[in-house]
Every structure is written in C-alpha cells, then in structure tokens.
Amino acid sequence: MKKLLFILVAFFRCSFLIGQEPNSKHEKWEYILVDTGDVLQIAIPLSGLAFTILEKDYEGTKQLAYSFGTTMAVTYILKSVTKRKRPENRNSYDSFPSGHTSAAFSGASFIQRRYGWPAYVLASIVGVSRLEGPDGCHHFIDVLGGAVIALASTYLFTKPYTKNKLQVSLSSNALYSHVTFNYSF
C-alpha cells in the first residue's frame, strides 16, 4: 500500500512539472486532472487485485476477474452499439459509457464490497477528470453510465470477504473423542 501511495505522489509531482501547451486555451490543472484519471483507472482495479493476493483470497481474485471483465465487456459493447458523439467535437463516436469511469468504479466497488474499504473518492476523481479535462471527454450521463455498469457487475459477482471465523476439529484415541470449536473475533 505504501508503494502505491509513493507511486501516486510521484506521479502528481511529475504532473506539475509538465507545462501547459503553448497557445493552449486550457490551464495546467486540466491536463493534470486528465493524467490523474488515466493513472487511477488502472491503479484502483490493480489495488483490488493486490488486496486479493495479499489476503490470499483467491476466491476474491476470481470474483474481481468476473466483475471487471463483465464491466469492461458491457462498456465496450455499449460504446459500439450507441455510437454517441463525444462532446469536444471530434469525430469520435464512442462516448457512452465512459471506459475510464467503468474501470475505476469496478475496482472501487470491488474493494468496498469485498473488504469494506471505501475507494469511491478516487473513482469519483476519474469521473470528474472525464468531465472537466480539456474540452471534456464525456457527457455527465456517460460517466454516470460507466459507474452504474461497474456497480451492477460488482454486486452481481462479488460477495463480502469473511475469514473462516469458526474452526471445528475432531480428534480421538482409544479412550476419548474430542470435538474442538475455535471462534476468532
């Protein structure tokens, strides 16, 4: 977790060193916000994967794969079916839903649902970066759609994580038989 935090801090510091494009009508913070969204859309789901590996929660790894895979498949199928034009007037017809937001909210909702740790603030930064970056990459409904798809996929495939709190063991010899119950809080 400390390494992830270090990487994010280093990224933010490097982002401030990037200058504004000459003759640009946009401010530097807009580019920093977009770059931050680009990093977080990958970092949040990878953090969820790291949690499953650190906890040796291989069922959680499988659930993350199903929920993330479903989220991204639905997102890109909808992009090709809806062919919604992006708001910045490029001839790009893949606006709905936001893929960055889908990925970020898929990771954040997995972390919250499986382990109970809120990560929605970081995912929301990704959504804002899609709306407030230079010229805006998405409409509000695109960002909202990406978040809803991710939340639905996560709640479909992910169950809360509980360590095995109750352990039952049986032992016997020629004279005695024992049943032992251990419950950890």
C-alpha positions in Angstrom: 0.0 0.0 0.0 2.9 2.3 0.8 4.4 1.6 -2.6 1.1 2.5 -4.4 0.9 5.8 -2.4 4.5 6.6 -3.3 3.8 6.0 -7.0 0.7 8.2 -6.9 2.6 11.0 -5.1 5.5 10.8 -7.5 3.0 10.9 -10.4 1.4 14.1 -9.0 4.7 15.8 -8.5 5.8 14.9 -12.1 2.4 16.1 -13.4 3.1 19.6 -12.0 6.3 19.8 -13.9 4.5 19.2 -17.2 3.9 22.6 -18.7 0.9 23.9 -20.4 0.9 23.5 -24.2 1.9 26.7 -26.0 -1.0 28.6 -27.5 -3.4 26.5 -25.5 -6.6 27.9 -24.0 -6.5 25.3 -21.2 -4.9 25.5 -17.8 -2.3 23.2 -16.5 -4.6 21.7 -13.8 -6.9 20.4 -16.6 -4.1 18.3 -18.0 -3.1 17.2 -14.6 -6.6 16.1 -13.8 -6.8 14.1 -17.0 -3.5 12.4 -16.4 -4.6 11.6 -12.8 -7.7 10.0 -14.2 -5.6 7.9 -16.6 -3.5 6.6 -13.8 -6.3 5.9 -11.3 -8.4 4.0 -13.8 -5.7 1.4 -13.8 -4.4 1.8 -10.2 -7.7 1.2 -8.5 -8.5 -2.2 -10.0 -4.9 -3.2 -9.6 -5.2 -2.3 -5.9 -8.2 -4.6 -5.7 -6.1 -7.4 -7.3 -3.2 -6.7 -4.8 -5.6 -6.9 -1.9 -6.8 -10.3 -3.0 -3.2 -11.6 -3.4 -2.0 -10.2 -0.1 -5.0 -11.7 1.7 -4.5 -15.0 -0.2 -8.2 -14.5 -1.1 -8.2 -16.4 -4.4 -12.0 -16.6 -4.5 -11.8 -12.7 -4.4 -9.4 -12.8 -7.3 -11.9 -14.8 -9.3 -14.8 -12.5 -8.3 -12.7 -9.4 -9.3 -12.0 -11.0 -12.7 -15.6 -11.8 -13.4 -16.9 -8.4 -12.3 -14.2 -6.4 -14.0 -14.4 -8.5 -17.2 -18.2 -8.1 -17.3 -17.9 -4.4 -16.7 -15.5 -3.8 -19.5 -17.3 -6.1 -21.9 -20.6 -4.4 -21.3 -18.9 -1.0 -21.6 -17.3 -1.6 -24.9 -20.3 -3.4 -26.4 -22.5 -0.3 -25.4 -19.8 2.0 -26.9 -20.1 0.2 -30.3 -23.9 0.0 -30.2 -24.8 3.5 -29.0 -22.2 5.4 -31.1 -22.7 8.5 -29.1 -20.6 11.5 -30.2 -18.1 12.9 -27.8 -18.7 16.5 -26.6 -15.4 18.0 -27.7 -16.5 18.0 -31.3 -14.0 15.4 -32.5 -15.4 12.9 -35.0 -15.3 10.2 -32.3 -18.5 8.2 -31.7 -17.6 6.2 -28.6 -18.7 8.4 -25.7 -21.3 6.3 -23.9 -20.4 4.9 -21.4 -17.1 6.2 -20.1 -14.5 3.4 -20.1 -12.2 5.2 -17.6 -15.1 5.6 -15.2 -16.2 2.0 -15.7 -12.7 0.6 -14.9 -12.2 2.9 -11.8 -15.6 2.2 -10.3 -15.3 -1.5 -11.0 -12.1 -1.6 -8.8 -13.5 0.8 -6.2 -16.8 -1.1 -5.8 -15.0 -4.4 -5.6 -12.7 -3.1 -2.8 -15.7 -1.7 -0.9 -18.0 -4.8 -1.4 -15.4 -7.4 -0.7 -13.3 -5.8 2.0 -15.4 -2.9 3.3 -12.8 -0.2 2.5 -14.3 2.8 0.7 -12.5 3.8 -2.5 -15.2 5.8 -4.2 -13.5 9.1 -3.7 -10.6 8.0 -6.0 -13.1 6.6 -8.6 -15.0 9.9 -8.5 -11.8 11.8 -9.4 -11.7 9.7 -12.5 -15.3 10.6 -13.3 -14.6 14.3 -12.8 -11.4 14.0 -15.0 -13.6 12.8 -17.8 -15.9 15.8 -17.5 -13.5 18.6 -16.6 -10.5 17.8 -18.6 -9.5 19.9 -21.7 -12.7 20.2 -23.7 -14.4 17.5 -21.7 -14.2 13.9 -23.0 -17.7 12.8 -21.9 -21.2 14.0 -21.1 -22.4 13.5 -17.5 -24.6 10.6 -18.5 -21.6 8.8 -19.9 -19.8 9.0 -16.6 -22.9 8.0 -14.7 -23.5 5.1 -17.0 -19.9 3.8 -16.5 -20.3 3.9 -12.8 -23.7 2.2 -12.8 -22.4 -0.6 -15.0 -19.4 -1.2 -12.7 -21.5 -1.2 -9.6 -24.1 -3.6 -11.0 -21.3 -6.0 -12.2 -19.6 -5.9 -8.8 -22.8 -6.6 -6.9 -23.6 -9.4 -9.2 -20.3 -11.3 -8.8 -18.8 -10.1 -5.6 -19.6 -11.3 -2.1 -18.2 -9.8 1.2 -15.0 -11.3 2.4 -15.0 -13.1 5.7 -12.2 -15.2 7.0 -13.2 -18.5 8.4 -14.1 -17.5 11.9 -15.3 -20.9 13.1 -13.0 -23.8 13.0 -14.1 -27.3 14.1 -11.6 -30.1 14.7 -12.1 -33.7 15.7 -9.6 -35.9 17.4 -9.9 -39.3 19.1 -7.8 -42.0 20.6 -8.7 -45.4 22.2 -10.1 -43.7 25.3 -11.5 -40.3 24.3 -13.0 -38.4 21.4 -12.8 -34.6 21.3 -14.6 -32.1 19.2 -13.0 -28.7 19.4 -14.6 -25.4 18.4 -12.5 -22.3 17.9 -14.1 -19.0 17.1 -12.0 -16.0 16.3 -13.3 -12.4 16.7 
